[in-house]
Amino acid sequence: MRPPASRLTCWGCGAVPDPAEAYPFRCPHAGAGDVDHVLVRVLDPDRVRFPEGGVGTRSPFVHYRGLLHSHHRAIAGGVADDEVVEIVTRLDDAVSTVAGDGFRATPFGRNDVLSDRLGFSAAGGVWVKDETGNVSGSHKGRHLMGVLLHLEVAERLGLADPGARPDLAIASCGNAALAAAVVARAADRVLRVFVPVDADPVVLQQLHELGADVVTCAREHGATGDPAYARLRSALAAGAVPFTCQGNENGLVIEGGETLAWEMASDLRAADIDLDHLVVQVGGGALASGCIQGFEEAVRLGVLARGPRIHTVQTTGGHPLERAYARVRAALPATPSAADVQSALHEAATHRSAFMWPWEDEPHSIATGILDDETYDWRAVVGGMLTTGGRPLVSSEECLARAHDLGHAAGYAVDPTGSAGLAGLLDLVSAGDVGADDRVGVLFTGVDR
């Protein structure tokens, strides 16, 4: 049997999961030492190609299937390409039955209102990727649809028993939980959702209506870290499958999110333009990690001449990623080489507790969806900023509120979390770090409910 066209490896210790493992989501050595054990999917560029044209009316999981590890694993195991398409189409139809629509490419283009308000020229401007109309109203479903394909392929290959499916589990306060509930319901799988005590009542009602088992998790006095995430870890230890957007618990959640970046790359290629900057809001880091990897692969596969500078946004209420970035950057020379960056990142990945730990105080912000106590995919996101020349931004509540108002004025029903990337752009403009002719991408990732 020829090996798959992609492989999995742990960026912290280099371990490789057993090819016969049904659910290769975590490093085999996860939890050992002070190491950031996170599995990453690595493409073989000689055996994959980026699809021609745009997504059109098809599911992005059909259009970009040749880049997905689930597809590579299926093909290597003897499953025909048309069978993979059938799996994706069946699941997408089921998602549509539950949510009213399946996965389709979302709009991406220059917004004249925002471009004019922020002082850009006709040559530059603000390009918005609008995910507010995606399945369950956010980008999160992309991540979890990607994981579901791995679960389905494992059963098709005979690696998992469809009659003895383990429960799925996620920790989330909103959009990720809803997306997980929709996708799990479509696949007729049991889902446990761990939520904080202040979770949105509207979201909780929708979770119950979708049949999710919702567990409310209170913070314990003197304890640090997200209590919902702590309960998730306990459930995973007891045998649940990580159907969650924390990349350290499920490394393959990243590539589903890459479809968002691949769609942007396809649109940029069609328009024969490049982005100069991309500003991404960060909670756990899966979205930023997916964008970074997606653009890197688009450049490597010849779709784009260059990728954008990646900047990230967190809030003054909690910014563990900015803290980790500052510690890695302090270990580098003023003008680091690629080798310097990789060496510093390896040092950080093998001494995790010196770079990433839970925010000491309970974080608060109007951008509730990016208040993760830790940035779980921090190493990939720090690396992406360092290699592209971007930087972390910490936006004030006033700036987040202004961005939210601007998003609505520009015609988007986006929530304060979903518009946080625009807040970061406002900070970049104020600092003079973008030019009038620059093209800057922002992601509107959650609908205002």
N, C-alpha and C positions, 0 to 999 in steps of 0.2 A: 504494500500500500504506500502510495506517495504521501509524504507529509503534507499537512495543510499549508496553504499559501500565506498563513500568518501564524505567529507563535506567541505564547504567553510566557512572560518572565517577570520575576519580582525585581523592581528597581532598587530595593534596599539590599537584598542578599543574593540576587541572581538565581534563586531557585526556580524550577520549572515544575508545574503540576503534572501529575500522572495523566497520560493521554486517555486512560480509561475512566478518569474521574468524571462523573456525571455533571457535577456542578463545580467547575474549576474557577471559582470566584475569588478565593482568597489564597494568599501564599501558603504553601505547605508548612512554613516555619512561622506563620503569623503568631505574634505574642512572644516570640523568643528574643530576648535582649532588648536593647534600646534602639531598635532598628525600625525604620518606616517601611514595613512590609506591605507593598501594594503591587498587585499584578497589573502589568501593562500589555496591551496587544501590539505586536510589532509586525508590520506588513513586509512581505518579500516583494520589493519593487519590480523585480524581474518577472513576477508571476501574476501581478494584478494590474489593472488599468482603470483609470477614471472614466466613467461612462460619458459618451458624447451627448450633447444637447442638454436641455433642461428636464426637470421632472415631469412637467406637463400635468396631466390629470392622474398619473399613477401615484402609488404610495412611494415615498422616498425610500422605504425599506425594500421595495422591489427595484427601484432605479439604481440604488447604490449597493445592492446586495453583494456585488463582487468585491466590496471593500470590508465586508463584515466577517468576523471570525466564525460566527454561527454558520454562515454559508460555506466558508472554507472547510470547516469541520464536517459539515454534511457531505460535501463533494468528496472529500478524502475518504469518508466512510461508505461511499457507494450510492449516495442519494443523488438523483439526477437534478439538474438545474430547474427543470420545470416542476419537479416536486417541491423544491424550495419555494418557488413562486406560488405554488398552490398553498403551502403552509402560511406564507405571509398574507396572501389574499384572503384566506379563510379567517385568519385572526383579525385582519383589518375590517372585514365585513362584520365580524362579531363586535368589534369596538364601535363601529358605526351604529349597530343596533342598540348598544348601551348608551352611547354618548350623542347620537344624532349625526355624527360624521366620523369618518376614519382619518388616518394620517395623510395629509397632502402638503405640498410645498407651501410655505407661508410667504406673504409679500415682503419684498426687500427693495427699497429704492430711496432716492433722494426726497426729503421732505422740504418743500420750499418755505413753509412757515418757520420751522425750526432753523433752517439755514439762514433766512433773513434776520430772524430775531437774534441770532448769535453772531451776526456780522460776517458771514462767509461770502465769498465771491461766487459768481456764476460757475466758475471752474471747480470750486470746492463745494463743501456743504456737509449736511448731516444725512447719512443713509440709515434708515430705520429697518430693522428686521422685526416684523410685527408678529409675535407669537400669541397675541391675546385671543385669536380665533382658532388656536390649535385645540386638539382633543383636551377636554376638561379645562380649557382656558389658560393654558400655560405650556411652556416647553418641556415640562417634567415627563410627560407621557412618552416623549422620544426616548429618554433614558430607559424607561421601564419596558417599552415595547422591544427594545434591543435585548434586554435580559430575558423577556418572555420567549423570544426566538431561540435563545440558547436552551431554555427548558424544553421547548417543543422538539428541537433537534436531538437533544439527549434521549428523549423517548423514541423518536423515529429510529435512532441508531441502536436502540435496545440497551442503552446505558442506564436508563431509569424506568421504573415500573409505573405506567399511568394509573394503575389501580391502587398504588400506595404513595400518592403524592404527599410530600411534607408541606406543612403550612408555609405561606410566604409571610415575611415580616418587614415592617418599615417604621422608622421614627421620623415624624414630620409634624409641622404645625399647620399645614395648609395645602399648597398646590401639589407638592409631591405626593401627599397622602391621597388626594382626590384622583390624581393620575393613576396611582397604583391601584386604587379601588376600581376605577373604570376598566383598566387593563386586566386585572385579576378576575373581575366579574365576567368580562368577555371570554376569558379562557376557562371559566368555571373552576377557579382555584380559591382556596380559603386564604384570606388575608387578615393578619393582625396588625393594627395600626397603633403605635404608641405616640401619644400626644401630650403636650404640656397642659397645665390647668387653665391657661388663658387662651386656649385654642378658640378660634372663631366659631360661635354657635351655628352659624349658617353652614360652615364646612362640616361640623360634626353631624348635623342633620343629614347632609348629603352623603356622608360616609355610612351612616346607618342605613339610609335608603339603598345604598349600593351593596349592602350585605356585609360590610367590613366589621370585624371584631375590634372595637375601639377601646383602648386602655388608657385612662388618664393617669399621668405621672407627675406627682408633686415633688418639688425640690425639698431635700432633707436639710435641716439646719447643719451648717458646717461642711456640707458636701460641695464639691466643685464639679463643674461639667453639667451637661444637659441630662436631666433625669430620664427623659424619653429615650435618649440614646443609650443610657445605662441599661434600661429595661430591654431595649433591642438586643444589646450584647448578650444578656441573659437568655433571651429567646433563641438566639443563634447558637449559643452553647448547648441548648437543649435539642437542637436539630432542625430549627426553622431555616428556610432559605432566605438569604438577604435580598429582598426585593426593594432595595433602598438606594438612595442617591449618594451615599457615602462611599467613595471609591475605594477606601481601605477595606471596606467590608465586601464590596463587589467591584472588582476592577473592570469588569466588562460592562458596567453601567455607563462608562465613558463613551464607548463607541456609538451607542444609540444617540447620544447628544451630539456626536460629530456630524450627524446628518444635517443639523442646522448650519454648521460651517461649510459643509459640502454644497448645500443649496446656495449659500452666498458665493462660494467660489464659482459655481456654474453660472450664476447671474453676472458676476464680474467678468468672467471669460466672454460671455455673450455680448456684453457691452464694451469689451476691450478696454477696461479700466482696472486700476488697483485701488485698494484702500490704503490710506497712510496710517490710520489709527483705528483700533477697535477698543471700546471701553466696555468692560464687563463687570456687572455686579457680582459679588462673591459672598456666599454664606459658607456652605460646605466645600465649594470649589469645583463641583462636577461640571457645571456649565462652562466655566473658564477653562478647565482642563480639556473638555471636549472641543472648544473653539481653538485652543492652542494646537492640539494634536491634529485637528481637522485641517487647519490652514497649513501646518507643516507638511502634511501628506499631500495636499493639493499642489504645493510648490515642488515637492519631491517628484511627483508624478507628472509634472510639466503643465499643469492646468494654469497656474499663475506664475508670473515672473518673480514675484516677491509677495511675502505676506505682510500684514499690518503690524505696527507696534501694538503690543497688547498692554493695556492699562487695566487695573482692577479698582473696584470701589467697595469700601466698607464704611460703616458709620462711626461717629465719635463714641457711640454707646458700646462698641465692641469691635476691635480690629486686630484679631490675632494674626491675620495674614501679613499685614503691614509690619507687625512686630517681628515676624519670622524673616521677612524680606530684609529688614534693616540689619538683622544679625548675620545673614548670609552675605549681604553686600559689604558689611564692615570687614569681612575676612578677605575681600578681593582688592587688588590694586585699582588705582583710579581708572585705568583703561584695561579691563581684563580681556584676556584672550578666551577663545572657546574652551581651551584646555583648562584655564583657570576656573571658569564657571563650572565645568563638569567636575573638577576636583572639589570645589567648595560645596557643590550639591551632594556629592558622594559623602563628604564629611557630615553634612547636615542630615542626610538620610540614615546614617549609621550612628547618629547621636540625637535622635529625635527630640528627647525631652529638653534639650538645650535650645531648641528652635520653635517647637510647637507644644503648647499646653493650654488647658482650658482658660478662658477669660476669667479673671478673679472675681468679678462682680456679675450679677445677673444683667445681661445687656438689655437695653431698651431703645426703641426707635419706631418711627412710623413705618419704616421699611422692615416689617417684622420677619419677612422671609429670608433675610440675610443676617439673622442674629444667632447663627450657630456659635456655640461656645468655642469650637475649634474649626479650623479650615482643614478638613480631612484630606483634601487633595493638594495641600499646601506646597509640597515639593515640586510637583509638576507645574503649578501656577507661578511659583517663584522662578523656576527655570525658564518658563515662557517669557516672563517679563525681562529677565536678564538677557536672554538670547535675542529678543526682538528690540530691545531698547526702550521698553515701556517702564511704568512704575506704578506702585500702589497709591491710591488716593483715599483719603478719609474725609467723607462729606458730612457737613453739619446738618442738623435737623432743618434749619432754614433753607439750605440748599436743596435738600431732598424734597421739601414741600414745594419749592419753586419749580423744580424739575417736574414734579407731578402735575402742577398747574399748567406748565408749558406743554406737557404731553397731551393733556385734554384740549388745550387751545389749538393744538395741531391736528386734532381729530381722532385721537386714540383713547379708547376706554381702558387705560392702563392703571394699575394700582401703584402705590408708592414704592413697593419692592421692585415691580417691573420697570419703573422709570428711573431707578437708582443709577443706572449707567449714564443717563443724561445728566444727572447731578454731577457725576465725575467729569463729564465733558465741560460742564459749567466751570468746574474748578480748573480744568486745563486751560480754558479760554481766559479765565481771570489771571492765571499765572503766565500767560503769553506763551504757552507751550504748544499751541497749534497755530498754523498760519491760515490766512483767509482763503488760500487756494487749496488747503488740505481737504481730503475726503475722510470723514470720520464716521465709523459705524457704531451704532448703539443698538442694544437689544431690548425691546419691550416684551417682557417675558411673562407677565401675568395680568389677567383681566381684572378690572375693578368690580368687585362683586357687590 
